[in-house]
Amino acid sequence: MTACTIPRIALTESAADYRSTLGVVVTGLPGSGKTTVGSAIAVHLNRPLLDKDDFLEQLFEQRGTGDAAWRRSLSRESDERFHTRAREAGSAVLVSHWRTRTSDHGSGTPTQWLSTVYSHITEVFCDCAPDLAVERFVKRRRHPGHLDARRSREEIADWMRSYRAGLPLQLGKLIVLDTGQSPQALSKELDAALSKLTPAR
């Protein structure tokens, strides 16, 4: 997603009013802008942002990179660290490549534990056309441990279309953002979306 500056948003209620069991779960295709959106939400709600890729890339740095099996092993371990940190953090904004009903070979971060950590869950779905997500994905540069360079454009496109069929996850209250639009239009839509986030009671 193209980097953009999100204007300061005046919330209808203070972030301090939120209970410690609110989980804002950001979902969407790879390249749909989940981290950008999640970062903006975390700042304006004054809540920590937990991004599963941060945990995975820390493991890459500690243990090195390898083949697909090695990456899957570290990915599952990073899921556990992500889960543990979420329990410690209380209320938070969470970003990951989540497991869906269409995920192959059990890939993606499991979601079952979310309801055991949070009494209130809001899913923010970053809706982006697969073709646009593919364009963004092939242009971005992540840690080489992700093995992105080993996938052809066609493989990435097929993967995106399959994964999109399982979204949104329908985890709780749903907010949909069109992250395929211009940064300026997205800023306005995000402003409206944040006003819908209500305190847990």
Secondary structure as GFF3:
##gff-version 3
##sequence-region A 1 201
A	DSSP	three_ten_helix	15	17	.	.	.	ID=ss1
A	DSSP	beta_strand	22	28	.	.	.	ID=ss2
A	DSSP	alpha_helix	34	45	.	.	.	ID=ss3
A	DSSP	beta_strand	49	51	.	.	.	ID=ss4
A	DSSP	alpha_helix	52	63	.	.	.	ID=ss5
A	DSSP	alpha_helix	68	89	.	.	.	ID=ss6
A	DSSP	beta_strand	92	95	.	.	.	ID=ss7
A	DSSP	three_ten_helix	104	106	.	.	.	ID=ss8
A	DSSP	alpha_helix	114	117	.	.	.	ID=ss9
A	DSSP	beta_strand	120	127	.	.	.	ID=ss10
A	DSSP	alpha_helix	130	139	.	.	.	ID=ss11
A	DSSP	three_ten_helix	144	146	.	.	.	ID=ss12
A	DSSP	three_ten_helix	148	150	.	.	.	ID=ss13
A	DSSP	alpha_helix	153	164	.	.	.	ID=ss14
A	DSSP	beta_strand	173	178	.	.	.	ID=ss15
A	DSSP	alpha_helix	183	194	.	.	.	ID=ss16
###
